[in-house]
């Protein structure tokens, strides 16, 4: 059993590592087209990203919400569900965190306001996730489509609020007022923008790992994902597990919204982190939906984002080079997921044929 697990981890590492390397090679191959030497660009990115404490802090800032949005996808994927709407649940978390922080910052003590903002953001995200699962369990709606469309619903709710009740007091910009310094998350590294949000995200990843691996709840979710009929026969209610898995997923994405608002932006902006949901899916696939692997993959992705920003600032490469690099890496990660699954299916078929032959 242990050998099987070690082999699975090695396979995941090889497939993911190969996808990352190929993605980066292809990404840097585009640089000569914009007049940049790819080797000099790589040296610049690595040198400036990891030799400066401020940039190292920015990696943690980028990674914190990515960890949670990746966990949001991974926790439903374990139940063989697809939560494509983490972006919307993230936005709902941002809305709730902003509204509670602005409403309570002059009334309640800062610590209590921060706590309420975090709980409100988690509850808001969980509510969206629960509604998606409810539609699936009651009406057999496709959770892929419903979760994807829910993002647009929440996005336009946020746009409406930023033009009405949450708009800044002068009514000149599509954003909220700045949160009071007292309700900002404390800094994790002095002299950087990194808040304790990264610690919250890592703690959440460890908690999800423990739930999935060490509790009966995690067992029921995973059994439901592996074989819904077998789960039902063993006394597990698949519909209940769907509701729980999606609620947990939304809760995590909502928490990411709280960390982004109270830990980094300190206000709600139109179009805030519009790609974080899709990045979270790619990172979850990269980590094979392992909560601990999600931490390291998110840090790597954060480093690529920071390095790409440095490259666009320090060279003549356009700012869009960041999105190009991340998109290509994401594409290769998705390819690796497809070919890895195909390889596993072929291997399973061969084993079944061999067993039939022995009979």
Helices and strands as residue ranges (DSSP letters): H 2-29, G 31-34, H 38-50, H 53-77, H 86-104, H 110-139, H 143-161, G 181-183, H 197-214, H 216-226, H 228-233, H 238-260, I 261-265, H 276-286, H 291-314, H 321-358
